[in-house]
Amino acid sequence: MNRDSISRDETDQSSTPGKRYVLILDPEIFPGSLPSREQVEQAERLRAEGNVAFQQQDYQQAIFSFSQAILHNPFDHLLYSNRSACWANVGNHLEA
């Protein structure tokens, strides 16, 4: 691991207990840590498709779109809640 692969808050150089460092892992070096920009953009497109399907009450298509978006960006909490609303609307409260 090289120093360029990790970023941290450089405002505190001390090792004083209680001081907090923010680590940001480079997704190219640590795959699986964070979605890439392309994955986030694809998830946003799929979320928009899901929102349109939800508004048209096509809940199965919305569930599919939100599920695909989650595969691209599992860190977006709105995708889970949107999909949950779809499951509730089709009467599958266990999945919701």
N, C-alpha and C positions, 0 to 999 in steps of 0.2 A: 504494500500500500504506500503510495507516495503522498507527499504533503498536499499536492494539487487536488487530490481526490476528496479531501475533507475541508470544509469551510467552517469556521467557528467565529463567534463574536469576539473580536480582538480588543474590545474595550477594557477587558479585565485580564491582565497578564499574570495576576497572582494566583496562588493555589490556596487561597483562604477558604476554609470550609463555609459552605452556604452560598458561595458564588456560583452562578449558573452559566453554563456554556450552551450555545445552540449549535448542534451539529447538523450539517446538511450534506447528505451523501449524494454523490454524483451518480445518476441513474445509468450512465454509460459504464461506469466501473462497478457499481453495485446493482446489477439488474434485479428487478423485483422490488426495489426499495420505494421508488416513486414512479408514477406513470410519466411517460415522455410527453412533450408538448403535443405531438401528433395524436397520441392516445387520448389526451384530455380534449382536444378539438373533436375527435371522432365521437367521444362520449357525449359532448355537447350537442353534436348533430343528431345523435340517436335520441337524446333526451328531448330535443325539439320535435322529432318525429313522434315520440311517445306522447308528448303533450298534445299534439294535433289529434292523434288517435284517441286519446282520452276525451278530448272535447267532443269528438264525433261519437263517443260512447262505444268505440271499437276496443274494448278492454283487452281482448286477447292479443291484438296487435300492439297495444300499448305495453302490455306485460313483456312481450317479446323484445320490443325496442329498449325498454328500461333494463331488461336482463342483459342484453347485448352491451349496453352502455356500461353496466356494472363490470363486465369483463374487461373493458378498456380502462375504467377508472374506479376501482373498488373503494376509493377514499371519498367519493362524493356522496354524502349522506342524503341528499335530495333524491337521488336515484332510488334508494331503498324505500323512502317514504312514498314516492310517487308509485312505485310498483306495488307497495302495500295497499294503497288506495284502490288500485285496479283490482287486486285480489279481493278486497272487501266488496267492491261493486259487483263482482261475479259470484259472490256468496261463499267464497272459499276463505273463511275467516282464520283457518288454521295456517294457511300460507301468509296471510296478512300479518 
